[in-house]
Amino acid sequence: MPAPFAAIAVTRLSHTFESRSGATTLALSDVSFEFPAGRVTSIVGPSGCGKSTLLLILRGLLAASEGEVRFLYGAERQPGPPPRMATVWQSFNLLPWRSVLDNVAFGLELGGMGRAEREARAQDAIRAVELGGFEKHFPGQLSGGMRQRVGLARGLVMQPEILFLDEPFGALDAQTRLYLQEQLSALVERSGRTVVLVTHSIEEAIFLGDLVMVMTARPGRVAATLEVGLPRPRGLDAQKTPRFGQLFEEIYGLLRDEVRKAMLERI
């Protein structure tokens, strides 16, 4: 039987987009990387470098132009079928006519789970993100941070073996973002699942991650991989440590020229 959490091995991955006019854009080029099982890998890079494209390919929502994605299980790293996966997006994507409870349970409903079981699972996920008591509220009655917690609960309720996070807090104010980063860090640490986080924030990448994968400007390639090495459980005090500051400087140093390249391409 496969281990409960899978590693993701990416080999020579490239992807090209073609416009209606026939023009092509190389978004990713020759990406080889391994996302280890049971750990959080943060992906950072300039805007337009292919971070979200890579996530879509890993998630199975986009077919790569070239290369291979494999899921590896156990100490023997045996390849196997895709595990259960869920994604939390930057946009909340909640159904405004459904309550919090029904939004969280929506994926289970689509999967054919009975009402009593899916509502019990949804209640557990809602409590995990500290929204107990808001089950009957509708999205329009919630703050942005609360709506994003509903989105996170909707991912967790699927009990994924791999959780993908695509700029999950990018649309939130700074204070709400800090609070949810702490909450997400605690949830991830308790679950021990494999997590892939795409973010523009170097601080977020370090705070939430065990590894940080730094990408170049388009076409996206792997510029470097850094081991975070900060102990868990991890609170915001981690950001005051010398190691955090060292990592920030190293990552920013790697990104500075790549961000400039990306900006010049858009001029």
C-alpha positions as CSV (number, residue, x, y, z in Angstrom):
1,M,0.0,0.0,0.0
2,P,1.3,3.5,-0.8
3,A,2.3,5.9,2.0
4,P,-0.3,8.5,2.9
5,F,1.6,11.4,1.4
6,A,3.3,11.5,-2.0
7,A,6.3,13.3,-3.3
8,I,6.1,15.0,-6.7
9,A,8.9,14.5,-9.1
10,V,9.1,16.8,-12.1
11,T,11.5,16.0,-14.9
12,R,12.4,18.3,-17.9
13,L,9.1,20.1,-17.7
14,S,8.4,22.8,-20.4
15,H,5.2,24.6,-21.4
16,T,4.4,26.8,-24.4
17,F,1.2,28.8,-24.7
18,E,-0.1,29.6,-28.2
19,S,-2.4,32.6,-28.9
20,R,-5.2,32.8,-31.4
21,S,-2.9,34.6,-33.7
22,G,-0.5,31.7,-33.6
23,A,2.2,33.6,-31.6
24,T,3.8,31.4,-28.9
25,T,5.1,32.1,-25.4
26,L,7.5,29.8,-23.6
27,A,6.2,30.0,-20.0
28,L,8.4,27.2,-18.4
29,S,11.6,25.7,-19.7
30,D,13.3,22.5,-18.6
31,V,12.1,22.5,-15.0
32,S,13.3,19.5,-12.9
33,F,12.5,19.4,-9.2
34,E,11.2,17.2,-6.4
35,F,8.6,18.3,-4.0
36,P,9.2,16.1,-1.0
37,A,6.5,14.2,0.8
38,G,5.1,15.6,4.0
39,R,6.9,19.0,3.6
40,V,5.9,22.5,2.5
41,T,7.6,23.7,-0.7
42,S,7.3,27.4,-1.4
43,I,7.7,28.7,-5.0
44,V,8.7,32.3,-5.5
45,G,9.7,34.2,-8.7
46,P,8.9,37.3,-10.7
47,S,5.5,38.0,-12.1
48,G,4.8,36.0,-15.2
49,C,7.6,33.5,-14.5
50,G,5.2,30.5,-14.7
51,K,4.6,29.8,-11.0
52,S,0.9,29.3,-11.4
53,T,1.4,27.5,-14.7
54,L,3.6,25.0,-12.9
55,L,1.0,24.6,-10.2
56,L,-1.7,23.9,-12.7
57,I,0.4,21.2,-14.4
58,L,1.2,19.6,-11.0
59,R,-2.5,19.6,-10.1
60,G,-3.4,17.9,-13.4
61,L,-5.4,20.8,-14.7
62,L,-3.0,21.6,-17.6
63,A,-1.0,19.3,-19.8
64,A,2.7,20.2,-20.1
65,S,4.1,20.7,-23.6
66,E,7.1,18.5,-22.6
67,G,8.4,16.6,-19.6
68,E,6.9,14.4,-16.9
69,V,5.2,14.6,-13.6
70,R,5.4,11.5,-11.3
71,F,4.0,10.8,-7.8
72,L,6.4,8.8,-5.6
73,Y,5.3,6.8,-2.5
74,G,7.1,5.4,0.5
75,A,10.8,5.0,1.3
76,E,11.3,3.0,-1.9
77,R,9.9,6.0,-3.8
78,Q,7.6,3.8,-6.0
79,P,5.7,5.7,-8.7
80,G,1.9,5.5,-8.3
81,P,-1.3,7.1,-9.4
82,P,-2.2,10.7,-8.5
83,P,-3.2,11.1,-4.9
84,R,-6.2,13.1,-3.6
85,M,-5.4,16.8,-4.2
86,A,-7.0,20.1,-3.4
87,T,-6.3,23.7,-4.3
88,V,-6.9,27.0,-2.5
89,W,-6.9,29.9,-4.9
90,Q,-6.3,33.6,-4.4
91,S,-9.8,34.4,-5.5
92,F,-12.3,33.0,-3.1
93,N,-14.6,31.4,-5.7
94,L,-17.4,30.9,-3.2
95,L,-20.9,30.3,-4.4
96,P,-22.8,33.4,-3.1
97,W,-26.2,31.6,-2.9
98,R,-24.8,28.8,-0.7
99,S,-24.1,29.0,3.1
100,V,-20.6,28.6,4.5
101,L,-21.5,25.0,5.4
102,D,-22.8,24.2,1.9
103,N,-19.8,25.9,0.2
104,V,-17.4,23.9,2.3
105,A,-19.3,20.7,1.6
106,F,-19.7,21.4,-2.1
107,G,-16.9,19.1,-3.3
108,L,-18.1,16.3,-1.2
109,E,-21.6,16.8,-2.6
110,L,-20.3,16.6,-6.2
111,G,-18.5,13.4,-5.2
112,G,-21.8,11.8,-4.2
113,M,-21.3,11.7,-0.4
114,G,-24.5,11.5,1.7
115,R,-25.7,14.7,3.4
116,A,-25.1,13.7,7.0
117,E,-21.5,12.6,6.3
118,R,-20.6,15.6,4.2
119,E,-22.0,18.0,6.7
120,A,-20.1,16.4,9.6
121,R,-16.9,16.6,7.6
122,A,-17.6,20.2,6.7
123,Q,-18.3,21.1,10.3
124,D,-14.9,19.6,11.3
125,A,-13.1,21.7,8.5
126,I,-15.0,24.9,9.5
127,R,-13.9,24.4,13.1
128,A,-10.3,23.8,12.0
129,V,-10.2,27.3,10.5
130,E,-12.0,28.9,13.5
131,L,-15.3,29.7,11.8
132,G,-17.5,27.7,14.1
133,G,-20.8,29.6,14.5
134,F,-20.8,31.0,10.9
135,E,-22.1,27.8,9.2
136,K,-25.4,29.4,8.2
137,H,-23.8,32.7,7.0
138,F,-23.5,33.5,3.3
139,P,-20.3,34.8,1.6
140,G,-21.7,38.3,1.3
141,Q,-22.0,38.5,5.1
142,L,-18.3,37.7,5.7
143,S,-15.1,39.7,5.6
144,G,-12.4,38.9,3.1
145,G,-10.3,37.0,5.6
146,M,-13.3,34.9,6.6
147,R,-14.1,34.2,3.0
148,Q,-10.6,33.0,2.4
149,R,-10.9,30.8,5.5
150,V,-14.0,29.2,3.9
151,G,-11.9,28.6,0.8
152,L,-9.2,26.9,3.0
153,A,-11.8,24.8,4.7
154,R,-13.2,23.8,1.3
155,G,-9.8,22.4,0.4
156,L,-9.2,20.7,3.8
157,V,-12.5,19.0,3.8
158,M,-11.4,16.9,0.8
159,Q,-8.7,15.4,3.1
160,P,-6.1,15.9,0.3
161,E,-2.8,14.1,0.5
162,I,-1.4,17.1,-1.5
163,L,-2.6,20.7,-0.9
164,F,-1.8,23.4,-3.4
165,L,-2.0,27.0,-2.4
166,D,-1.9,29.6,-5.2
167,E,-1.3,33.1,-3.7
168,P,-4.0,32.2,-1.0
169,F,-3.6,35.5,0.9
170,G,-2.7,37.9,-1.9
171,A,-6.0,39.7,-1.9
172,L,-6.0,40.4,1.9
173,D,-4.9,43.3,4.0
174,A,-1.5,42.9,5.8
175,Q,-2.9,42.3,9.3
176,T,-5.4,39.6,8.1
177,R,-2.7,38.0,6.0
178,L,-0.4,37.7,9.0
179,Y,-3.1,36.1,11.1
180,L,-4.0,33.6,8.4
181,Q,-0.3,32.8,7.8
182,E,0.0,31.8,11.5
183,Q,-3.3,29.8,11.3
184,L,-2.2,28.0,8.1
185,S,1.2,27.2,9.5
186,A,-0.4,25.5,12.5
187,L,-2.8,23.5,10.3
188,V,-0.1,22.3,8.0
189,E,2.2,21.3,10.9
190,R,-0.6,19.2,12.5
191,S,-1.5,17.5,9.3
192,G,2.0,16.6,8.0
193,R,0.7,16.6,4.4
194,T,2.6,17.6,1.3
195,V,2.0,21.3,0.5
196,V,3.0,23.3,-2.5
197,L,2.7,27.1,-2.0
198,V,2.9,29.7,-4.8
199,T,3.5,33.2,-3.5
200,H,5.0,36.6,-4.4
201,S,6.0,37.2,-0.8
202,I,9.5,36.2,0.3
203,E,8.5,36.5,3.9
204,E,5.5,34.2,3.4
205,A,7.6,31.7,1.4
206,I,10.1,31.4,4.3
207,F,7.6,31.5,7.1
208,L,5.4,28.7,5.7
209,G,7.9,26.7,3.8
210,D,10.4,23.9,4.6
211,L,12.0,24.5,1.2
212,V,12.0,27.5,-1.1
213,M,12.2,27.1,-4.8
214,V,13.3,30.3,-6.6
215,M,12.4,30.7,-10.2
216,T,13.9,32.9,-13.0
217,A,12.0,35.4,-15.1
218,R,10.1,33.9,-18.1
219,P,10.7,31.3,-19.3
220,G,10.6,30.0,-15.8
221,R,13.5,27.8,-14.7
222,V,14.7,26.7,-11.3
223,A,17.3,29.3,-10.2
224,A,18.0,27.8,-6.7
225,T,16.5,25.6,-3.9
226,L,17.0,26.7,-0.3
227,E,16.4,24.7,2.9
228,V,14.6,26.9,5.4
229,G,15.8,25.1,8.5
230,L,13.7,27.0,11.0
231,P,12.2,24.8,13.8
232,R,8.5,23.9,14.0
233,P,6.1,24.8,15.5
234,R,6.7,28.2,14.0
235,G,5.3,31.5,15.1
236,L,5.8,35.0,13.8
237,D,8.8,35.4,16.1
238,A,10.6,33.2,13.6
239,Q,10.7,36.4,11.4
240,K,13.0,38.0,13.9
241,T,15.7,35.3,13.9
242,P,19.1,35.7,12.1
243,R,18.3,32.7,9.9
244,F,15.1,34.3,8.6
245,G,17.0,37.5,7.7
246,Q,19.7,35.6,6.1
247,L,17.2,33.6,3.9
248,F,15.4,36.8,3.0
249,E,18.6,38.5,1.8
250,E,19.7,35.4,-0.2
251,I,16.3,35.0,-1.9
252,Y,16.0,38.6,-2.7
253,G,19.5,38.6,-4.1
254,L,18.5,35.8,-6.4
255,L,15.3,37.5,-7.5
256,R,16.5,41.1,-7.9
257,D,17.9,40.8,-11.4
258,E,15.1,38.4,-12.4
259,V,12.4,40.9,-11.3
260,R,14.2,43.6,-13.3
261,K,14.2,41.4,-16.4
262,A,10.5,40.7,-16.0
263,M,9.8,44.4,-15.6
264,L,11.8,45.3,-18.7
265,E,9.8,42.7,-20.8
266,R,6.6,44.5,-19.9
267,I,7.8,48.0,-20.9
